[in-house]
Amino acid sequence: MLQPLLRAMSSLISIYMILIFVRIMLTWFHSGQTGRIVFYLARVTDPYLNYFRRIPLFRESMVDFSPILAILTLSIFNNVLTRVAYAGNVTLGFVLAMILSAVVSAASFVVFFILVIAIIRLVGFLTRANSATPFWVALDRILQPLAHKLVDKFGGGRSTSYQNALMIFAATALLVLLVGNFIAGTLMGFLLQLPI
C-alpha cells in the first residue's frame, strides 16, 4: 500500500520540477510575462522558489543560482522516494550517492554554463564584435571578475589582458568539468556498493 503512494508522490514531484523549470525559463527570457497561465504557474512555484531566494550565498553574483538549489533539493528527495517505492529499502550509501550526484550535477551545470558563455565571448573577440553592445556587456559583467580573479590567484601577480585571462579561465573550467565528473563518478560507484 505504501509503495504505490510513494510512486504517486514521486510522479507529482517530477511534474512539479517541470513546472519550476518552465517558471525559471519564463523568468529568464520574459521578465514582463503576463497571462492567466503564467499567473497560476507563479502561484504554484514561487512560494517554494522564494524560500531559496532568501539564501544570500546564491544571490551574490550577477546570476541568481538559488533556483538550482531549489531543483537540487527536490531531485534528492525524489530520488530517495523512487528508491523506496521500487526497491523497498534505502541504504546510507545510496542517500550519500544521491546527494553527491545532485550536488555534482548542479555544480556541473554552473561550470558548463559559464564555460559556454566564456566560449561565446571568445568568439566575440575573434570576430571583433562591438564590445559596447548590451549582450557583450552583460557577459563581461559575469566573466571578467571571474577570469581576472583566477589569473590573479594563480598567475603570480602578473597582469594579463581580459582576452588571455578568459582563455585561461575557459580551459580551467573545462578541466574542472572533466576531472570533477570523473572523480565524482568513481566516488558515487563506491558509495552505492556500501552495504549499509
C-alpha positions as CSV (number, residue, x, y, z in Angstrom):
1,M,0.0,0.0,0.0
2,L,2.9,2.3,0.8
3,Q,4.8,1.8,-2.4
4,P,2.0,2.9,-4.8
5,L,1.6,6.0,-2.7
6,L,5.4,6.8,-2.9
7,R,5.3,6.2,-6.6
8,A,2.5,8.7,-7.0
9,M,4.3,11.2,-4.8
10,S,7.4,10.7,-6.9
11,S,5.4,11.4,-10.1
12,L,3.9,14.6,-8.6
13,I,7.3,15.8,-7.6
14,S,8.6,15.2,-11.1
15,I,5.7,17.2,-12.6
16,Y,6.4,20.0,-10.0
17,M,10.0,20.1,-11.0
18,I,9.0,20.5,-14.7
19,L,6.7,23.4,-13.7
20,I,9.6,25.0,-11.8
21,F,11.8,24.7,-14.8
22,V,9.2,26.3,-17.0
23,R,8.8,29.1,-14.5
24,I,12.6,29.7,-14.4
25,M,12.8,29.8,-18.2
26,L,9.9,32.4,-18.3
27,T,11.6,34.5,-15.7
28,W,15.0,34.5,-17.6
29,F,13.7,35.2,-21.0
30,H,10.4,37.0,-20.5
31,S,10.7,39.2,-17.4
32,G,7.5,41.1,-18.1
33,Q,5.4,38.0,-18.7
34,T,1.6,38.2,-18.1
35,G,-1.4,36.0,-18.6
36,R,-3.6,33.6,-16.6
37,I,-1.3,30.6,-17.1
38,V,1.7,32.5,-16.0
39,F,-0.2,33.9,-13.0
40,Y,-1.2,30.4,-11.8
41,L,2.3,29.0,-12.5
42,A,3.8,31.7,-10.3
43,R,1.2,31.0,-7.6
44,V,2.2,27.3,-7.6
45,T,6.0,27.6,-7.9
46,D,7.1,31.0,-6.4
47,P,6.4,30.2,-2.7
48,Y,8.9,27.3,-3.0
49,L,11.4,29.2,-5.1
50,N,11.2,32.3,-2.8
51,Y,12.3,30.1,0.2
52,F,15.7,29.5,-1.5
53,R,16.0,33.1,-2.8
54,R,16.3,34.2,0.9
55,I,19.8,32.5,1.0
56,P,22.3,35.3,0.2
57,L,25.1,32.9,-0.8
58,F,23.4,32.1,-4.1
59,R,22.5,35.7,-5.0
60,E,25.8,37.4,-4.6
61,S,26.8,37.4,-8.3
62,M,25.1,38.7,-11.4
63,V,23.3,35.4,-11.8
64,D,20.8,34.0,-9.4
65,F,21.6,30.4,-8.7
66,S,19.0,29.8,-6.0
67,P,16.6,28.0,-8.4
68,I,19.3,25.4,-9.0
69,L,19.4,24.7,-5.3
70,A,15.6,24.5,-5.2
71,I,15.6,21.9,-8.0
72,L,18.6,20.1,-6.4
73,T,16.7,19.7,-3.2
74,L,13.6,18.3,-4.9
75,S,15.8,16.0,-7.0
76,I,17.5,14.4,-4.0
77,F,14.1,13.9,-2.2
78,N,12.6,12.5,-5.4
79,N,15.4,10.0,-5.9
80,V,15.1,8.7,-2.4
81,L,11.3,8.3,-2.8
82,T,11.8,6.5,-6.1
83,R,14.3,4.1,-4.5
84,V,11.9,3.3,-1.6
85,A,9.0,2.9,-4.0
86,Y,10.7,0.4,-6.3
87,A,13.4,-1.2,-4.2
88,G,11.7,-1.1,-0.8
89,N,14.8,0.0,1.1
90,V,17.3,2.8,1.2
91,T,20.9,2.4,2.3
92,L,23.1,5.2,3.7
93,G,25.4,4.7,0.7
94,F,22.6,5.3,-1.7
95,V,21.5,8.5,0.1
96,L,25.0,9.8,0.1
97,A,25.4,8.9,-3.6
98,M,22.2,10.7,-4.5
99,I,23.3,13.8,-2.5
100,L,26.7,13.7,-4.2
101,S,25.1,13.2,-7.6
102,A,22.7,16.1,-7.2
103,V,25.5,18.4,-5.9
104,V,27.8,17.4,-8.8
105,S,25.0,17.9,-11.3
106,A,24.3,21.4,-10.0
107,A,28.0,22.3,-10.0
108,S,28.5,20.8,-13.4
109,F,25.6,22.9,-14.8
110,V,27.0,26.1,-13.3
111,V,30.5,25.4,-14.7
112,F,29.2,24.3,-18.1
113,F,27.0,27.4,-18.3
114,I,30.0,29.6,-17.5
115,L,32.2,27.7,-19.9
116,V,29.6,28.1,-22.8
117,I,29.3,31.9,-22.3
118,A,33.1,32.2,-22.0
119,I,33.4,30.4,-25.4
120,I,30.7,32.7,-26.8
121,R,32.7,35.7,-25.5
122,L,35.9,34.4,-27.0
123,V,34.2,34.0,-30.4
124,G,33.1,37.7,-30.0
125,F,36.7,38.7,-29.5
126,L,37.8,36.6,-32.6
127,T,35.1,38.2,-34.8
128,R,35.9,41.7,-33.4
129,A,32.3,42.2,-32.3
130,N,31.4,45.5,-30.7
131,S,32.0,45.0,-27.0
132,A,29.8,48.0,-26.1
133,T,26.6,46.3,-27.1
134,P,24.3,45.2,-24.2
135,F,24.8,41.5,-24.9
136,W,28.6,41.6,-24.6
137,V,28.5,44.0,-21.6
138,A,26.2,41.5,-19.8
139,L,28.6,38.7,-20.4
140,D,31.6,40.7,-19.4
141,R,29.9,41.6,-16.1
142,I,29.8,37.9,-15.3
143,L,33.0,36.7,-16.8
144,Q,35.6,39.5,-16.3
145,P,35.7,39.3,-12.5
146,L,35.9,35.5,-12.5
147,A,38.6,35.4,-15.2
148,H,40.8,38.0,-13.6
149,K,40.3,36.5,-10.1
150,L,41.5,33.2,-11.3
151,V,44.6,34.6,-13.1
152,D,45.4,36.9,-10.2
153,K,45.3,33.9,-7.8
154,F,47.4,31.5,-9.8
155,G,49.3,33.8,-12.1
156,G,51.9,35.0,-9.6
157,G,50.7,38.6,-9.7
158,R,51.4,39.0,-13.4
159,S,48.9,41.2,-15.3
160,T,47.3,39.9,-18.4
161,S,44.7,41.1,-20.9
162,Y,41.0,40.2,-20.4
163,Q,41.0,38.0,-23.5
164,N,44.0,36.0,-22.3
165,A,42.5,35.7,-18.9
166,L,39.3,34.4,-20.4
167,M,41.1,31.8,-22.4
168,I,42.9,30.5,-19.3
169,F,39.6,30.6,-17.4
170,A,37.7,28.6,-20.1
171,A,40.5,26.0,-20.3
172,T,40.4,25.7,-16.5
173,A,36.6,25.4,-16.4
174,L,36.8,22.6,-19.0
175,L,39.5,20.7,-17.0
176,V,37.5,21.1,-13.8
177,L,34.4,19.8,-15.5
178,L,36.1,16.7,-16.9
179,V,38.2,15.8,-13.8
180,G,35.5,16.6,-11.4
181,N,32.9,14.4,-13.1
182,F,35.4,11.5,-13.3
183,I,36.2,11.7,-9.6
184,A,32.6,12.1,-8.6
185,G,31.5,9.1,-10.8
186,T,34.2,6.9,-9.1
187,L,33.1,8.1,-5.6
188,M,29.4,7.5,-6.3
189,G,30.2,4.0,-7.5
190,F,32.0,3.3,-4.2
191,L,29.1,4.7,-2.2
192,L,26.5,2.6,-4.0
193,Q,28.4,-0.5,-3.1
194,L,28.3,0.2,0.6
195,P,26.3,-2.5,2.5
196,I,24.7,0.0,4.9
